[in-house]
Amino acid sequence: MQNTFAAKQKVTALYIHVPFCLHKCHYCDFYSVPFAESSLQQWHQGILKEIELSYMAATAGAFSKSPLQTIYYGGGTPSLVPLSLLSEQLSLISNTFGICTEAEITLEANPGIKDIPSLRSLGVSRLSFGLQSTSDRLLRMLGRRTTVDSCIEDVLRAERAGFDRIAVDLMIGLPGQTLADLQETLSVITKLPIGHISYYSLTIAAGTPFEKWYGDRPDLLPSEELEREMYYLVLSSLEDAGVFPYEISNASRCGEESRHNLVYWQADSYLGLGPAAHSYLGGVRRGNIASLAKWSENVNIHYQTASSGTDKGKWQPEQFLPGTVEEIIDEAAARKETVLLGLRLLSGVSRHNFRKRHCRELTEEFAEQISKLQNRELLQLEVDSIKLTRLGLDLANQVFLEFV
Ligand code: SF4
């Protein structure tokens, strides 16, 4: 185990990747496979075993654990998972790691969820809808087979079922998207009972239909200037509606920040289960393979060995984890991560927290970078923090490069 703050910190956040979608959207490069009953069972059995393996790893000392404060089902389309399977997984998690009474349990959803009240009864406390836009024309262009009306209906059904934490994702910088389209979307969603909004610029991902259509046709996409205008239109419209940005791409009503995602931005530890999921445990970043079949095979091999009893005694604690080691975060790397991830938050990086985590002064550790970025008016130094300026928000990637 690394001798860093995150390595010694108790893991209280769990991510579970649900790799199923009914259709593949034209722009998407997240790992997902077509939804099928046999694949669903394969995934479910693998998740149950991976929960047990991770619990064995923690018990054997690979990382410290504490009852979970956040659980996040991401995808893919987690709302496709039947309630009985979710219930079985949450029971096992509760019986092993434990789940805090006030835990935030998020499920990503696409419009058309069948039984929203039962999800609430299971303990899911937050629903995050992939809305993207309220223009059916733009949804068709993205290859999304949902309609705006079905999404609005689901948001209202979720509210009636007692969900008081509802989030949506939006996209900007889409081919053919205008400021008027975006204004319309913002005016619709700010009237709905939605307390958290994520807004992402389209990226043309390798291997997607969008790469074929737009990879060498940037003229078909909004210009950089128009995209920045869209970004600031989102910020100002949301602020007018009482939804305040707290991260480069996320805004919320007071108290509705995503507690799970804050774990990532604060460079804290988390456990990730399922194909293509990532973990940060004991100061080590691990990744599960992005293949349902190979991940499942890998989990089964680990599970058989771990359960056999004979080899178990020879195993090092971390060998219970099926993921591949991607990066070992030593103290120097951990200091950089605290800054790189923390600068995504509009509150910036707290000098007090940096001192507590790393036993160093932030302004001494990165004196050169801070002074250079201050001179370029990209970073501002406050009594207890460093944070991006408005110009720094626009040129965030240039700021981050200084800390890589
Ligand atoms: S529903 Fe989400 S995860 Fe599935 S293909 Fe579309 S964007 Fe990707």
Boltz pocket constraint, residues with backbone or C-beta under 6 A from the ligand:
constraints:
  - pocket:
      binder: B
      contacts: [[A, 20], [A, 21], [A, 23], [A, 24], [A, 25], [A, 28], [A, 29], [A, 30], [A, 32], [A, 75], [A, 76], [A, 77], [A, 110], [A, 130]]
      max_distance: 6.0
